[in-house]
Amino acid sequence: PERTTMSYRTAPHSSYKKMFGGERVAGRTSYSTRQFSSPMRSSRVSYGVSSGPNIYAAKTQRLRSSSAMPRLASENLDFSLSDAINSEFMTNRTNEKAQMQSLNDRFASYIEKVRFLEQQNKILLAELEQLRGKGTSRVGDLYEDEMRELRRQVDQLTNEKARVEVHRDNLADDIDRLRQKLQEEISQREDAESNMQSFRQDVDNAALARLDLERKVESLQDEINFLKKLHDEEMLELQNQMQQQQHVQVDMEMAKPDLTAALRDVRLQYENLASKNIHESEEWYKSKFADLTEAAARNNDALRVAKQEANDYRRQVQALTCEVDALKGTNESMERQIRELEENFSLETGSYQDTIGHLEEDIHNMKDEMARHLREYQDLLNVKMALDIEIATYRKLLEGEESRITTPLPSFSSLNLRETMIDSKPHFESTTTKKVLIKTIETRDGQVINESTQNHDDME
């Protein structure tokens, strides 16, 4: 005799418990078949529900009859056995209907949740596409327009700054040239002042010489006056002597010296010498004074021209200084505007970068959320597949029960009658050898994870 047992077990390791909080139905189905060579056997088939959660099992037990029974007892036993089987079947059927109703309700709620998650996923995908299509492009266009405008302003300010710097360099060159010319004029003025100082010293020396000559002229004039006075006195004295000595005869008149003529000659010589000296002094003084006056006038003209040029240069330097100060102020204001524009550009660039970063972070979060929803959806699909497998298993069990229900009950009584008649025969076998083959298959999420086979030899 040989008995073959096949058991299928589904491991309770799925995402159903994670999603709904309950424990997924695990089924363990055992199918046993015994073949006996001895005709002294009676059989009883029973279907029941084990004490474990939602576990259906079908067991076939073979009962061994050790002694012969009368015919009436066998018929009573068959009816009682049929009643027990029917009551047990109805109980099992009621439990199975209740469990199937519970499973159907849970499956309906699962389907509703799957539909809700699919709808949420579609909404999120639409929002993501909308953000990708509108938000990013609009912000990017605004950012590009602002960047172009700022670049244009920076280029314009850069060109204006370059032009102002060139003009400033030209003005600086003009100022350097004017400063150099001013230094030359200042040096010429200093030379003219030094020449004028030397000419002034010459004028002073000429004035001193003139004063000295004037004093000499005065002294000579005084001397001439003195000599003239002395001559007049001598002439008067001589005239007095001549009047007193008129009666004195002089025999040798030609031999006497002529004092009047000598004095007249001396006076004429002194007068000529004095007039000559005075004339020479006046001529020298006049020429020297004319030279000094001419030099002073020339130096005054040069000094006046130098002063005028210096004033003109000073006015030009002041005007150029004012213009340079104005250009420096303009340059500083432009540089300040450039710095402000650069700061505003940096701030706006930072704000745009922050906005882009937030948008990228939102997109990344949406992608993560979408991936999470996809994982949940995949888990739900796995749970659905597992539930489909379990429902198919339950369907097979129900079909087996329905086929068993459709089997007519008199077959049991006839079978028991035949077995009773056979059991009334002499029993010659005392022991029976049976071989049991147990094959166990474990599945997880619809996938086979373990398969084992065991052989047992029993003696009865």
NORHUVEN-V19407 format. One record per pair of residues at least 4 apart in sequence whose ideal C-beta (glycine too) atoms are under 7 Angstrom apart, sorted by the first residue. I is the first residue (numbers start at 0). J is the second residue. If there is no record, write none. Layout:
i: [I;I]
j: [J;J]
//
This chain:
i: [0;0;0;0;0;0;0;1;1;1;2;2;2;2;2;2;3;3;4;4;4;4;4;5;5;6;6;6;6;6;6;7;7;8;8;8;8;9;9;9;10;10;10;10;11;11;11;12;13;13;13;13;13;13;14;14;14;14;15;15;15;15;16;16;16;16;18;18;18;19;22;23;24;24;25;26;26;26;26;27;27;28;28;28;29;29;29;30;31;31;33;33;35;35;37;37;38;39;39;39;39;39;40;40;41;41;41;41;42;42;43;43;43;44;45;45;45;45;46;46;46;46;47;47;47;48;48;48;49;49;53;55;63;64;67;67;68;68;68;70;70;71;72;73;73;73;73;74;74;75;76;77;77;77;77;78;79;80;81;81;81;82;83;84;85;86;87;88;89;90;91;92;93;94;95;96;97;98;99;99;100;101;102;103;104;105;106;106;107;108;109;110;111;112;113;113;114;115;116;116;116;116;117;118;119;119;120;120;120;120;121;122;123;123;123;123;123;124;125;126;127;127;128;129;130;130;130;131;132;133;134;134;135;135;136;137;138;138;139;140;141;142;142;143;144;145;145;146;147;148;149;149;149;150;151;152;152;153;153;154;155;156;156;156;156;157;158;159;159;160;160;161;162;163;163;163;163;164;165;166;166;167;167;168;169;170;170;170;170;171;172;173;173;174;174;175;176;177;177;177;177;178;179;180;180;181;181;182;183;184;184;184;184;184;185;186;187;187;188;188;188;189;190;191;191;191;191;191;192;193;194;194;195;195;196;197;198;198;198;198;198;199;200;201;201;202;202;203;204;205;205;205;205;206;207;208;209;209;210;211;212;212;212;213;214;215;216;216;216;217;218;219;219;219;220;221;222;223;223;223;224;225;226;226;227;227;228;229;230;230;230;231;232;233;234;235;236;237;238;239;240;241;249;251;256;257;258;259;260;261;262;263;264;265;266;267;268;269;270;271;272;273;274;275;276;277;278;279;280;281;282;283;284;285;286;287;288;289;290;291;292;293;294;295;296;297;298;299;300;301;302;303;304;305;306;307;308;309;310;311;312;313;314;315;316;317;318;319;320;321;322;323;324;325;326;327;328;329;330;331;332;333;334;335;336;337;338;339;340;341;342;343;344;345;346;347;348;349;350;351;352;353;354;355;356;357;358;359;360;361;362;363;364;365;366;367;368;369;370;371;372;373;374;375;376;377;378;379;380;381;381;382;383;384;384;385;385;385;386;387;388;388;389;390;391;392;393;394;395;396;397;398;399;400;401;406;409;410;411;412;413;414;415;416;417;418;419;430;430;431;432;432;433;433;434;435;435;436;436;437;438;439;440;440;441;441;442;442;442;443]
j: [33;34;35;36;431;432;433;34;433;434;31;32;33;433;434;435;32;436;29;31;435;436;437;30;438;27;28;29;437;438;439;28;440;27;439;440;441;25;26;442;441;442;443;448;22;23;25;443;23;381;382;385;443;444;18;378;381;382;19;23;382;385;20;21;22;23;378;379;382;105;52;385;53;389;54;54;55;389;392;54;56;55;56;57;56;57;58;57;58;59;61;433;40;431;428;431;421;64;421;422;426;428;61;63;62;64;415;418;61;62;60;62;80;59;58;60;84;87;57;88;91;400;56;87;91;55;91;94;54;56;98;396;459;422;422;423;72;73;419;74;419;75;76;77;415;416;419;78;412;79;80;81;411;412;415;82;83;84;85;408;411;86;87;88;89;90;91;92;93;94;95;96;97;98;99;100;101;102;103;393;104;105;106;107;108;109;110;386;111;112;113;114;115;116;117;379;118;119;120;372;375;376;121;122;123;372;124;369;372;376;125;126;127;365;368;369;372;128;129;130;131;365;132;133;134;135;362;135;136;137;138;358;139;358;140;141;142;354;143;144;145;146;351;147;148;149;347;150;151;152;153;340;344;154;155;156;340;157;340;158;159;160;333;336;337;161;162;163;333;164;333;165;166;167;326;329;330;168;169;170;326;171;326;172;173;174;319;322;323;175;176;177;319;178;319;179;180;181;312;315;316;182;183;184;312;185;312;186;187;188;305;308;309;312;189;190;191;305;192;302;305;193;194;195;298;301;302;305;196;197;198;298;199;298;200;201;202;291;294;295;298;203;204;205;291;206;291;207;208;209;287;288;291;210;211;212;213;284;214;215;216;280;284;217;218;219;220;277;280;221;222;223;273;276;224;225;226;227;269;273;228;229;230;269;231;266;232;233;234;262;266;235;236;237;238;239;240;241;242;243;244;245;255;255;261;261;262;263;264;265;266;267;268;269;270;271;272;273;274;275;276;277;278;279;280;281;282;283;284;285;286;287;288;289;290;291;292;293;294;295;296;297;298;299;300;301;302;303;304;305;306;307;308;309;310;311;312;313;314;315;316;317;318;319;320;321;322;323;324;325;326;327;328;329;330;331;332;333;334;335;336;337;338;339;340;341;342;343;344;345;346;347;348;349;350;351;352;353;354;355;356;357;358;359;360;361;362;363;364;365;366;367;368;369;370;371;372;373;374;375;376;377;378;379;380;381;382;383;384;385;444;386;387;388;445;389;444;445;390;391;392;445;393;394;395;396;397;398;399;400;401;402;403;404;405;410;413;414;415;416;417;418;419;420;421;422;423;458;459;459;456;458;457;459;456;455;457;452;454;453;452;451;447;450;448;449;446;447;448;448]
//
